[in-house]
Every structure is written in structure tokens, then in C-alpha cells.
């Protein structure tokens, strides 16, 4: 047994001369850092091993030596619940795991499911029988980043593109087949070219931490495609690497991912990771112990007073962020991805579950949030909350502290209401809602974020995400169609606020197809022209469909993958998205980042269809669904005019007059001209470039968004 620890006869020693005296330095094991780390100095085969397991009296380390044989050793020291010792002979990429000392193994060490290292840098899957067995792996971290630097894009210039590593490129015809669906494919010139031409500044990747499938999926022949079932918070998912990298080992997998991030950075594109610290893959109470459950179930998971798991995630367990060691674990993981992989930010799945106190109440002063804010590494990256979980009082949009951005579900619901639910109501002869809520969203959702001292750039404006209908399906389905998921269509959201425009699903009726496309462009225009930070779901820019499935988490197939064989309709949508992002860069790049929380002047002026300032009565009028938003700059100049017509008929619109502009304090309003730059209405597209003087009348097509350059 190749084992070294303080108190053992054989010690790692070195002698140094100092003032004619000889002092012996004994290299002892350390309780920090946690995990397996190669010791510095002249003994490269010596590793410090440390694992937090306060529930265990003693911990055995089982590992493969350099000859591939399994060895075992009891970690001899315990410091504040951390078992630690020095071990030699593990070698590069060695498999290892932990086990309670004195407890017999069910089978041999290479066959039994032992306890993974929570800090393991890679996870190896061994399929020996019906159930896979998992082991942690030793991985060296060296990588040449060259001159690559993080883009550090300002929040107000940020455009996020949410994507799945595999699904984004699996069907891309211009990416070599061996690179499709991989980390390398993500950074292929064809993919980077598309993102840059579109105007994207950041890709937000669905989970790339090592994850496994839920037990109920295998009998259905399905897998966890999205990856929200983490088993390794320090380990990249190897199945997203090329076959060459997987065969070469865990370091090659890491290098491929780092290489992709380096290329994206060189193209000016940030990388944000969707991370799942709210629950683990160990599932409900009583399930198998793969890692945390076997090391310290009471510390790692939330429990109610009666000893049962307290589940605010809907996934069987909730990680216990009232424990300092759990907070340390998450912080160490986050810092690792920033320091070693150059990650630019994180989107926290079900973030409210991370921020509940000892009484299980959400608090924006949670120790985790305070620790992140005080951390010199993490306070400098983008932090995005999915501001809800499924527990009591779980919806907390707008309540996270400064330094955070929130997924703005109120923006999502309001945009869908105005362009989908309301349009369906009007088509049925019913009354629709007012334009007031939509106006608030376009203006940065001040009523949501100002109370926490935050600004419009704290609002992640989205209409769709991985979870739910695609943009196209919002316009084509009134109800979900999740039969392929094997749960009798019971899974997925029922409140979709969608509108099929008269026919459920695919149709060849040109009038319905045209109406659906118009609505999709209106929704895209709403999120890309609003103050805040827009997030596009991959494929929405050219009309991707999932055939009505609004919960494709288990569909690792063409239903969920992005298709790249575009027809004319897809090309029209893509062109519109690119143009809207160009307009966004022109109109909104200098919008004050301090609005609405720290600016007395909003630089936003609202007018009705007659070109007069909106009155309070009109904001409350359900018949008033045509509004004009004039965008200004801090220097008093006018940037652009956005006209929203949410009615079923074309509407005569008088552009704001010079007198009205001067009355509201807008400068440079005399002889003001407006140039038609964009419209979602195809019938009006040929008029682009038309110039109108302030106070002149124009036509806003029914159900449309029109943009003028001032």
C-alpha cells in the first residue's frame, strides 16, 4: 500500500540549512483544498486527498495504481469533519472513490458503486451490468490559453443565445460530421459565423456538468437530454466531446471544451453556463448513495422537522445551503469554472432554492449571495437567477440583490398576453388587455427591479427558453403535445398563453401561416427592442419547431435538435432578427444603464396614435392598443421611434409633432425627420427608407411593430 500521512513511519521530508542549524520539514496532509490535488515540490506522485464526510467515523480511499490494480487506504486524519491524508501512486487519470472504513464492499472495488468525490474533476462511467458504475478521475489542469481574453461585454450591450451543446450543431450541414454535437462543433467557424452575423454576444449553454438519467427514463428508451440532473459539479460532461477526445481521456475532453471557449472568446462571444446547484442526481430520499448522501446526508440535503427531505425543486431533493460547507462547495465549483475554463457567467437554475434560510424562507441577504458578492472572482462575472422554485413563496422575480440579473417571467407572460392571448380574444370578438403592461416591459420593467435598487439591465427579457414552446410553436399550438415523453401528456406547462391562429399544428393555409409568422416577428421585436438584456432561444431566429412538445427534456433526437435546412419563411425570420439586433445596437447602446433605479429622467417618451402624450385614462383603456415609444439619449438627442399596433385593423398614426416633443423637453425636435427602418408587416416592408416629418401621418399595419430612425 502506497500511503503517506503525518504520524506514519514513512514521511515526505526535506532538510534546509538555516543559521548553521538543520530543520526537518515534514510534509503533512491538509484539510484544504478539498478533493485530490497533486502536491507541489519534488514528489510529483504524491497527492493530498481530502473529503468532507462528517457523518463517517473513518473514510477509505479506493484507487487504481499506475499498474491498474486497486488499492485501499484509510485517510488517517480528521479536521472539522474533513478526512484527509497523503497518497502516492495514483497516476494520471486514475480512478478513485471513497467508502466508509470497516464496511464491506458489495463486490470488488472496481465493480461496486462507491462514493464519488464531490470535487472530482472528471467522472468515468463503467457499464459492467444493467446499472452503470461511476468513479472519480484524477485530471491534470494545464492548458495554453495563448493571448485569449474574456470579452467582458457590458450588460447593456449583451445579447444572450440559449443553446444546447449537442442540439445546436448535431444537424448543421457545414460542420464536419465528427464535430457535430460536440464542444468542438460549438466553436466551428460555421457556428461562430452564424452567431456573429446574428449579433449574439454570449452563448448560454444548458448544463455541461456531468449528469445522468433519471431512473424512469431508461424503460421508456429515453435519456435526460437537457442535463438538469448533475452528478459532477467540477466535471465536464464527456459525451459532448468528440470521439477522439473521449478515447484520449478526461484531460483531452477538458482541453476540447477549453479550446472551444478560447475560440469563442477570440470571436468576442462570452460563455455562460446554466448550473444546477439546487438538487443532485441522487434523487428522492432512500435512493442510491452515489456521493453526497453517503458522505453526509443530513448536511448536504434539506430536511423538515420530521426528518423527511424538504423538496422545493420537484426533483426529489434540495441541496442545503444553510450549511457553510455546502456554500463553500458551490463557491469552489463556480470559481473553478471561472479560473480553469474562463467562464464568463452563470445562470442559476431554480435559484430561489439556493437562497432559503433556516426557516426555509427566501432572503436576498442569504450567506451564499453575500459570499458571491464579496468574492473577487465571482463578483466580476455575469450572475443570472432563475428567480423561482416550486416551494412556498417561490416566485421572487425582481427580489435578488444588486449584481444579479433575473430571468423576467413577467416580461415573457406580458409579451405572450399582448401578441397571443389578446389576439385570440380579439379574433373571437372578446375584449383584450391594455397596452400598459407591454409598455412597462419595453421601458425596462421598472416596477419589478427598481425596488431592489437595480436597473433595466437586470432584466433578462425572454419570450421562450429551453423549457416550454418554441417561438414558432407558440403561434401554432393552443395546447401542449408531449405524448412522446411517455407520461400521457401530463408533463410540461399547461399555462402557455399561446395561440394557434385557427388551426392546431401544421397547416398549408397561407393566411394562417402568414399570421403566425407576423406574430412571431412581433414577439421577437418586442424582446429585442425593449430595455434590458434580450435572450434568444437557439433556433427561434429561423422558426424551429418541436411539433408542440413544450417539455423536450428527454428528446435527444431531431425533435429537439436545431434544424438548419431553412425555407423562405425561416429566411424571412432570420433576416428580421438580424435587422432588429442591428437596430438595437444603434438605438439602445447608449441608453443609460442607471435607468430606472438611478435616473430621474427615463429618456423614454410615450405617445398615442394621434401623436399626443399618453394620458392616464388611455393607459387604462382596453381600446387603446396603439402606442408610440420615442427613445432619447442623455444628451437630449432623439434616437428612434417604435410604433406598436396591437389591433386587428390598420391604424392611422400621427408621428409626434415638434410641439409635442418640445413640450416634453426633447431637444433637436425642430424640423425633426423620421426614417422608416423596420416593420414586422411584410406589406409595409417595401416602404423602408421612407422619410416623414414630425407630425406627419403614417399607417401602422394591424398587429405590427414599426421602427423609425430619428
C-alpha positions in Angstrom: 0.0 0.0 0.0 1.5 3.3 -1.1 0.3 5.6 1.7 1.9 8.6 3.4 0.4 10.7 6.2 1.5 12.5 9.3 2.1 10.1 12.1 3.2 7.3 9.8 6.7 5.9 9.9 7.4 7.0 6.3 7.2 10.7 5.8 7.9 13.1 2.9 10.9 15.0 4.3 13.3 17.6 3.2 16.1 19.4 5.0 17.0 23.1 4.8 20.1 24.8 6.2 19.5 27.9 8.3 22.0 29.7 10.6 24.1 26.5 11.0 21.1 24.5 12.2 19.3 21.7 10.4 15.5 21.8 10.5 13.3 18.9 9.3 10.2 19.9 7.3 7.5 17.1 7.4 5.0 17.3 4.5 1.7 16.6 6.2 -1.8 16.2 4.6 -4.1 19.2 4.6 -7.8 19.5 5.1 -7.8 22.2 2.4 -8.3 22.3 -0.5 -10.9 19.5 -0.8 -10.6 16.8 -3.4 -7.5 15.2 -4.8 -4.6 17.5 -5.5 -1.0 16.8 -6.7 1.4 18.0 -4.0 3.9 20.7 -5.0 7.6 20.1 -4.7 9.9 17.3 -5.8 7.4 14.4 -5.3 5.1 14.6 -8.3 3.4 11.2 -7.5 2.2 12.4 -4.1 -1.4 13.6 -3.8 -3.2 15.3 -1.0 -6.7 13.7 -0.5 -9.4 15.5 1.5 -13.2 14.8 1.6 -15.8 16.4 3.8 -17.7 13.4 5.4 -18.7 14.4 9.0 -21.2 11.6 9.3 -18.5 8.9 8.9 -16.1 7.8 11.6 -13.4 6.9 9.1 -13.1 7.0 5.3 -11.3 4.6 2.9 -9.9 5.8 -0.4 -10.0 3.2 -3.1 -7.9 3.9 -6.2 -6.2 2.4 -9.2 -2.4 2.5 -9.0 -0.2 3.1 -12.0 -0.4 -0.6 -12.9 -4.2 -0.6 -13.0 -4.5 -2.5 -9.7 -6.9 -1.4 -7.0 -5.5 -0.3 -3.6 -7.2 1.0 -0.5 -6.2 3.2 2.4 -7.9 4.8 5.4 -7.5 8.5 5.5 -5.8 8.9 8.9 -6.6 12.5 9.8 -9.9 14.3 10.5 -10.2 18.1 10.8 -13.6 19.6 11.3 -15.3 16.8 9.5 -12.8 16.6 6.7 -10.9 13.3 6.3 -7.5 13.7 4.8 -4.2 12.0 4.0 -1.3 11.8 1.6 -1.3 9.1 -1.1 1.2 8.2 -3.7 1.0 6.0 -6.8 -2.4 7.2 -8.2 -1.0 8.3 -11.6 -2.7 10.4 -14.2 -6.4 9.8 -14.9 -6.5 7.2 -12.1 -10.0 6.1 -11.0 -10.8 6.5 -7.3 -13.7 6.8 -4.9 -14.5 6.8 -1.2 -16.1 4.3 1.2 -16.9 4.1 4.9 -14.0 2.4 6.6 -14.9 -1.0 8.0 -18.0 -1.5 5.9 -17.5 -4.5 3.5 -17.8 -3.7 -0.2 -20.7 -5.4 -2.0 -18.3 -6.7 -4.7 -14.8 -5.8 -5.9 -13.6 -2.2 -5.7 -13.7 -1.8 -9.4 -17.3 -3.1 -9.6 -19.1 -1.7 -6.6 -20.7 1.7 -6.6 -18.5 3.6 -4.2 -18.9 7.3 -3.2 -17.7 9.8 -5.7 -15.5 12.7 -4.8 -17.7 15.9 -4.7 -14.7 17.7 -6.0 -13.8 15.2 -8.7 -12.6 16.8 -11.9 -14.0 14.1 -14.1 -16.4 11.1 -13.8 -15.9 7.8 -15.5 -18.9 5.6 -16.3 -18.4 1.8 -16.3 -21.2 -0.3 -17.8 -20.5 -3.7 -16.3 -24.0 -4.9 -15.8 -27.5 -3.5 -16.0 -26.7 -0.5 -13.9 -23.7 1.8 -14.6 -21.0 2.4 -12.0 -19.3 5.8 -11.6 -15.8 6.7 -10.5 -14.0 10.0 -10.0 -10.8 10.6 -12.0 -7.6 12.4 -11.4 -7.1 15.1 -14.1 -4.2 17.5 -14.7 -5.3 21.1 -15.5 -2.6 22.6 -17.6 -3.9 24.4 -20.8 -2.4 27.0 -23.1 -4.8 29.9 -23.4 -2.5 31.9 -25.5 -3.5 35.5 -25.8 -7.2 34.8 -25.3 -9.1 37.1 -23.0 -12.6 37.3 -21.8 -14.7 39.7 -23.9 -16.2 41.4 -20.8 -19.2 42.7 -22.7 -21.2 45.4 -20.9 -24.6 44.2 -19.7 -26.5 46.8 -21.8 -24.7 45.5 -25.0 -25.3 41.9 -24.1 -27.4 39.6 -26.3 -27.8 36.1 -24.9 -28.3 33.0 -27.1 -29.5 30.0 -25.1 -28.4 26.7 -26.6 -27.7 23.0 -26.0 -24.2 21.9 -26.9 -25.3 18.9 -28.8 -28.6 20.1 -30.2 -27.2 23.3 -31.7 -24.8 21.6 -34.1 -25.9 18.0 -34.4 -27.7 18.7 -37.8 -25.5 21.5 -39.0 -24.6 20.7 -42.7 -21.5 23.0 -42.7 -19.9 21.4 -39.7 -17.9 18.2 -40.2 -19.8 15.1 -39.1 -17.2 14.2 -36.5 -17.6 17.6 -34.8 -21.4 17.8 -34.8 -22.9 17.8 -31.4 -19.6 18.5 -29.6 -17.7 21.2 -27.8 -15.5 21.5 -30.9 -18.6 21.9 -33.1 -19.8 24.7 -30.9 -16.7 26.7 -31.9 -16.5 25.7 -35.5 -16.2 28.7 -37.9 -19.7 28.0 -39.3 -21.3 28.2 -35.9 -19.3 31.3 -34.8 -20.1 32.9 -38.1 -23.8 32.5 -37.5 -23.6 33.9 -34.0 -21.6 36.9 -35.1 -23.8 37.6 -38.1 -26.9 37.4 -35.9 -25.5 39.8 -33.4 -25.1 37.5 -30.4 -22.6 38.4 -27.7 -23.0 35.5 -25.3 -24.0 31.8 -25.5 -25.8 30.4 -22.5 -25.2 26.7 -22.5 -27.7 24.2 -21.0 -25.9 22.2 -18.3 -22.5 20.8 -19.3 -21.7 19.5 -15.8 -21.5 15.7 -15.7 -25.1 14.4 -15.4 -27.0 11.1 -15.5 -30.5 10.0 -16.5 -33.4 9.7 -14.1 -34.4 6.1 -13.4 -37.8 6.3 -15.1 -36.4 7.2 -18.5 -34.5 4.0 -19.4 -37.6 1.8 -19.6 -39.1 4.4 -22.0 -36.0 4.3 -24.2 -35.3 8.0 -23.3 -32.5 10.0 -21.8 -32.1 13.2 -19.9 -31.3 15.4 -22.9 -31.3 18.8 -21.2 -28.9 17.6 -18.4 -30.5 19.1 -15.3 -29.5 16.1 -13.1 -26.0 16.8 -12.0 -23.6 14.1 -10.6 -20.3 16.0 -11.0 -20.2 19.8 -10.3 -16.5 20.1 -11.3 -16.6 17.7 -14.3 -17.5 18.4 -17.9 -20.0 16.0 -19.5 -17.7 13.8 -21.7 -20.5 12.8 -24.1 -20.4 16.3 -25.6 -16.7 15.8 -26.6 -15.6 14.3 -29.9 -14.9 10.6 -30.1 -11.2 11.3 -30.4 -11.1 13.3 -27.2 -13.2 10.8 -25.3 -10.8 8.0 -26.3 -7.8 10.1 -25.3 -9.1 10.6 -21.8 -10.6 13.2 -19.4 -7.8 15.8 -20.0 -8.5 15.7 -23.7 -12.2 16.3 -23.0 -11.4 19.3 -20.9 -8.9 20.6 -23.4 -11.6 20.4 -26.2 -14.0 22.4 -24.1 -11.4 25.0 -23.1 -10.3 25.2 -26.8 -13.9 26.0 -27.8 -14.2 28.6 -25.1 -10.9 30.2 -26.3 -12.2 30.4 -29.9 -15.5 31.9 -28.8 -13.7 34.5 -26.7 -11.4 35.4 -29.6 -14.6 36.0 -31.6 -15.9 38.3 -28.9 -18.5 35.8 -27.6 -18.9 35.2 -23.9 -19.8 31.7 -22.5 -22.4 31.5 -19.7 -23.1 28.1 -18.0 -26.5 27.0 -16.8 -25.7 25.5 -13.5 -27.9 23.3 -11.2 -26.9 23.6 -7.6 -30.4 23.3 -6.2 -30.6 19.5 -6.3 -28.4 16.5 -7.3 -28.8 13.3 -9.3 -29.2 11.2 -6.1 -32.9 11.7 -6.3 -35.5 11.2 -3.6 -34.8 10.1 0.0 -34.0 6.4 0.2 -32.4 6.3 -3.2 -28.9 5.1 -4.0 -25.9 6.8 -2.4 -23.6 8.0 -5.2 -21.8 10.8 -3.4 -23.3 13.3 -1.0 -25.9 11.0 0.5 -23.2 8.6 1.6 -20.8 11.3 2.9 -23.3 13.4 4.9 -26.9 13.2 4.1 -28.1 15.5 6.9 -25.6 18.2 5.9 -26.0 18.2 2.2 -29.8 18.0 1.9 -32.6 20.0 3.4 -34.8 18.1 5.9 -38.1 19.0 7.5 -38.5 18.7 11.3 -39.8 15.2 10.9 -36.6 14.1 9.1 -38.0 13.9 5.6 -36.5 15.6 2.6 -37.8 19.1 2.1 -38.1 19.3 -1.7 -38.5 22.8 -3.2 -37.2 21.7 -6.6 -39.6 19.0 -7.7 -36.6 16.7 -8.3 -36.6 14.6 -5.1 -34.1 16.6 -3.0 -32.9 20.1 -2.3 -29.3 21.0 -1.5 -29.0 22.5 1.9 -27.5 26.0 1.6 -27.9 26.7 5.3 -24.7 24.7 5.8 -21.3 26.6 5.4 -19.6 23.6 3.8 -22.3 23.4 1.2 -21.9 27.1 0.4 -18.1 26.5 0.2 -18.7 23.6 -2.2 -20.7 25.7 -4.6 -18.3 28.7 -4.4 -15.3 26.4 -5.1 -17.1 24.9 -8.1 -18.0 28.3 -9.5 -14.5 29.6 -9.1 -13.1 26.5 -10.7 -15.1 27.1 -13.9 -14.1 30.7 -14.0 -10.4 30.2 -13.2 -9.8 27.0 -15.2 -12.2 27.3 -18.1 -12.6 31.1 -18.4 -16.3 31.0 -18.0 -17.9 34.5 -18.2 -21.1 33.9 -16.1 -23.7 31.6 -14.7 -27.4 31.1 -14.9 -28.6 29.5 -11.7 -31.4 27.0 -12.2 -34.2 27.4 -9.5 -32.0 30.0 -7.8 -34.6 30.6 -5.0 -33.8 27.1 -3.6 -30.2 28.2 -3.0 -31.3 31.3 -1.1 -33.7 29.9 1.6 -32.7 30.4 5.2 -33.0 28.1 8.2 -36.8 28.7 8.2 -36.9 27.9 4.5 -37.8 31.5 3.5 -36.1 33.3 0.6 -33.8 36.1 1.6 -31.8 38.4 -0.6 -29.3 38.6 2.3 -28.6 34.9 2.2 -25.0 34.0 3.1 -24.4 32.5 -0.4 -25.4 35.8 -2.1 -23.2 37.7 0.3 -20.3 35.4 -0.3 -20.6 35.7 -4.0 -20.8 39.5 -3.8 -17.6 39.6 -1.7 -15.7 37.1 -3.9 -13.1 38.8 -6.0 -13.5 36.1 -8.8 -17.3 35.7 -8.9 -18.3 39.3 -8.4 -16.7 40.0 -11.7 -18.8 37.6 -13.8 -22.4 37.7 -15.0 -24.8 36.3 -12.5 -28.3 35.3 -13.7 -31.1 33.9 -11.5 -34.0 31.8 -12.5 -35.9 33.6 -9.7 -38.3 30.9 -8.6 -38.6 27.3 -7.3 -41.6 25.2 -6.6 -41.7 25.8 -2.8 -43.8 28.1 -0.7 -43.4 31.8 -1.8 -41.1 30.5 -4.6 -41.6 33.3 -7.1 -39.0 36.1 -6.4 -38.6 37.9 -9.7 -37.1 41.3 -9.0 -36.0 40.5 -5.5 -32.5 39.3 -6.0 -29.8 41.8 -4.9 -27.6 44.2 -6.9 -25.1 42.4 -9.0 -27.6 39.9 -10.3 -29.9 39.8 -13.3 -33.2 37.9 -13.3 -35.0 35.9 -15.9 -38.0 38.2 -16.2 -41.0 35.8 -16.5 -43.3 38.8 -16.2 -41.8 40.1 -19.5 -42.4 36.7 -21.0 -46.0 36.5 -19.9 -46.9 40.0 -20.8 -45.4 39.7 -24.3 -47.3 36.5 -24.9 -50.5 38.0 -23.5 -50.4 41.0 -25.8 -49.4 39.3 -29.0 -51.1 35.9 -28.5 -53.8 35.6 -25.8 -55.1 39.1 -26.6 -55.1 38.5 -30.3 -57.1 35.3 -29.8 -59.6 37.2 -27.7 -60.0 39.9 -30.3 -60.4 37.3 -33.1 -63.2 35.8 -31.0 -64.9 39.2 -30.5 -63.8 39.4 -26.9 -62.0 42.3 -25.2 -58.3 42.3 -24.9 -55.9 43.8 -22.3 -54.4 47.3 -22.3 -51.0 48.3 -23.7 -49.8 49.5 -20.3 -48.1 46.3 -19.2 -46.4 45.9 -22.5 -45.2 49.5 -22.3 -43.7 48.8 -18.9 -41.8 45.8 -20.2 -40.5 47.8 -23.2 -39.3 50.5 -20.7 -37.2 48.1 -18.6 -39.7 46.7 -16.1 -39.1 49.4 -13.5 -41.9 48.2 -11.3 -40.1 44.9 -11.0 -36.4 45.9 -10.5 -36.3 49.4 -9.0 -37.4 48.2 -5.6 -34.2 46.2 -5.3 -32.1 49.1 -6.4 -31.4 47.5 -9.8 -31.8 48.8 -13.3 -33.2 47.7 -16.7 -30.0 45.7 -17.4 -31.0 43.4 -14.5 -34.0 42.2 -16.6 -33.3 39.2 -18.9 -36.0 39.7 -21.4 -37.2 36.4 -23.0 -40.3 35.1 -24.7 -39.1 31.5 -24.9 -36.5 29.3 -23.3 -35.5 25.6 -23.4 -38.4 24.9 -21.1 -41.7 25.5 -23.0 -42.9 26.1 -26.5 -40.5 27.4 -29.2 -41.4 30.7 -30.7 -42.9 29.1 -33.7 -44.9 26.6 -31.6 -46.4 29.5 -29.6 -48.1 30.6 -32.7 -49.2 27.2 -33.9 -50.5 25.3 -30.9 -53.2 26.1 -28.3 -52.1 23.1 -26.1 -49.1 21.0 -25.4 -48.4 17.8 -27.3 -45.9 15.8 -25.1 -47.1 12.3 -25.8 -43.6 11.3 -27.0 -42.3 11.8 -23.4 -44.1 8.7 -22.2 -46.1 10.5 -19.4 -49.5 10.5 -21.1 -49.1 14.3 -21.8 -49.2 15.1 -18.1 -45.8 16.7 -18.0 -45.0 20.2 -19.1 -46.7 23.6 -18.6 -50.4 24.0 -19.2 -50.4 27.8 -19.0 -48.6 28.6 -22.3 -50.5 31.7 -23.4 -50.2 30.5 -26.9 -52.5 31.0 -30.0 -52.7 28.6 -33.0 -54.3 31.3 -35.2 -57.2 29.0 -36.1 -55.6 25.6 -36.8 -53.8 23.3 -34.3 -50.4 22.4 -35.6 -49.1 22.2 -39.2 -51.2 23.7 -42.0 -50.8 24.7 -45.6 -53.3 27.6 -45.3 -51.2 30.6 -46.4 -53.3 33.2 -44.5 -52.7 31.3 -41.2 -49.0 30.8 -42.0 -48.6 34.5 -42.7 -50.4 35.4 -39.5 -48.3 33.1 -37.4 -45.1 34.5 -38.9 -46.2 38.0 -38.2 -46.9 37.2 -34.6 -43.5 35.5 -34.3 -41.8 38.6 -35.6 -43.8 40.8 -33.2 -42.7 38.7 -30.3 -39.0 38.8 -31.4 -39.2 42.6 -32.0 -40.7 43.1 -28.5 -37.8 41.3 -26.7 -35.1 42.8 -28.9 -36.2 46.4 -28.7 -37.0 46.5 -25.0 -34.7 48.0 -22.4 -32.9 45.2 -20.6 -30.9 42.2 -21.8 -32.6 40.0 -24.5 -32.2 36.2 -24.6 -32.9 34.3 -27.8 -33.6 30.6 -27.7 -31.5 28.7 -30.3 -33.5 28.2 -33.5 -36.1 30.8 -32.8 -34.3 33.1 -35.2 -35.5 30.9 -38.1 -38.6 29.2 -36.8 -37.6 26.0 -35.1 -40.5 23.7 -34.1 -40.8 20.9 -31.6 -44.2 20.0 -33.0 -46.0 21.2 -29.9 -43.8 19.5 -27.3 -43.2 22.0 -24.6 -41.1 19.8 -22.3 -38.5 18.2 -24.6 -36.1 17.4 -21.8 -35.9 13.7 -22.7 -35.9 14.1 -26.5 -32.3 13.6 -27.6 -33.4 13.4 -31.3 -34.4 15.6 -34.2 -37.5 16.8 -32.4 -35.3 18.9 -30.0 -32.2 19.4 -32.2 -31.9 22.6 -34.2 -32.6 22.2 -37.9 -30.6 24.2 -40.4 -32.4 23.5 -43.7 -34.2 26.8 -44.0 -37.2 27.6 -46.2 -38.3 31.0 -47.3 -40.2 31.6 -44.1 -37.2 30.8 -42.0 -35.1 33.1 -44.1 -37.6 35.9 -43.5 -37.5 35.4 -39.8 -33.7 35.2 -39.7 -33.4 38.5 -41.7 -35.8 40.2 -39.4 -33.9 39.0 -36.3 -30.6 40.3 -37.7 -32.1 43.6 -38.6 -33.7 44.0 -35.1 -30.3 43.4 -33.4 -28.6 46.0 -35.7 -31.3 48.5 -34.7 -30.8 47.5 -31.1 -27.1 48.3 -31.3 -27.9 51.7 -32.9 -30.8 52.8 -30.6 -30.1 51.2 -27.3 -26.3 51.0 -26.9 -26.2 54.4 -25.2 -29.4 54.1 -23.2 -28.4 55.0 -19.6 -27.5 51.9 -17.6 -28.8 53.5 -14.4 -32.4 53.7 -15.6 -34.9 53.1 -14.0 -33.4 52.9 -10.5 -30.9 55.7 -10.5 -32.0 58.2 -13.1 -34.5 61.0 -12.7 -35.1 61.1 -16.5 -36.1 58.0 -18.3 -35.3 59.3 -21.9 -38.4 57.4 -22.9 -41.4 59.4 -24.2 -44.9 57.8 -24.8 -47.5 59.0 -27.4 -50.8 57.8 -28.5 -51.9 57.2 -32.1 -52.7 60.9 -32.6 -49.1 61.9 -31.7 -50.1 63.3 -28.3 -48.6 62.3 -24.9 -50.4 59.3 -23.4 -52.9 60.2 -20.6 -53.6 58.1 -17.6 -57.1 57.3 -18.9 -55.6 56.0 -22.2 -53.2 53.7 -20.3 -56.3 52.1 -18.7 -58.3 52.0 -21.9 -58.6 48.5 -23.3 -59.4 50.0 -26.7 -56.1 51.9 -26.7 -53.7 49.3 -28.1 -51.7 51.6 -30.4 -48.8 53.3 -28.7 -45.6 55.1 -29.7 -42.3 55.0 -27.8 -39.8 57.7 -28.5 -36.2 56.8 -27.4 -33.9 59.6 -26.4 -30.3 59.9 -25.2 -28.8 61.6 -22.2 -27.5 64.4 -24.5 -31.1 65.3 -25.5 -30.9 63.8 -29.0 -33.6 61.5 -30.3 -32.6 58.0 -31.3 -35.7 56.3 -32.7 -39.4 55.8 -32.6 -41.2 52.4 -32.0 -44.9 52.1 -33.0 -46.8 49.2 -31.6 -50.2 48.4 -33.1 -51.9 45.6 -31.2 -55.3 46.0 -33.0 -56.8 43.8 -35.7 -57.0 46.8 -38.1 -54.5 49.1 -39.8 -54.3 52.3 -37.9 -53.5 55.8 -39.0 -50.7 57.1 -36.8 -49.6 60.7 -36.4 -45.9 60.8 -35.6 -45.1 63.0 -32.6 -45.1 66.7 -33.6 -42.3 69.1 -32.9 -44.6 71.0 -30.5 -45.3 67.8 -28.6 -41.6 66.9 -28.5 -40.6 70.3 -27.2 -43.4 70.2 -24.6 -41.9 67.1 -23.2 -38.4 68.5 -23.1 -37.0 66.7 -26.2 -34.2 68.7 -27.8 -33.3 68.9 -31.5 -37.0 68.5 -32.3 -37.4 71.3 -34.9 -37.6 70.0 -38.4 -37.3 66.5 -37.0 -37.4 63.8 -39.6 -38.1 60.1 -39.1 -36.9 57.4 -41.5 -38.7 54.0 -41.7 -36.2 51.4 -40.8 -38.1 48.3 -40.0 -41.6 46.8 -39.8 -42.8 43.4 -39.0 -45.6 43.8 -41.6 -44.5 42.3 -44.9 -46.9 44.5 -46.7 -45.1 47.6 -45.5 -41.5 46.3 -45.9 -41.1 47.8 -49.4 -41.5 51.3 -47.9 -38.3 51.0 -45.8 -36.3 54.1 -46.2 -39.3 56.4 -46.5 -38.8 59.7 -44.6 -41.5 61.6 -42.7 -41.5 64.8 -40.8 -42.6 65.1 -37.2 -46.3 65.5 -37.0 -47.0 63.7 -40.4 -49.3 60.7 -40.5 -48.3 57.2 -41.5 -50.1 53.8 -41.5 -49.3 51.2 -38.8 -50.4 47.8 -40.2 -52.6 45.7 -38.0 -50.7 43.5 -35.4 -47.3 45.0 -36.2 -44.3 46.7 -34.8 -42.7 49.6 -36.8 -39.4 51.3 -36.1 -38.3 54.7 -37.3 -34.8 56.2 -37.1 -34.8 59.8 -35.8 
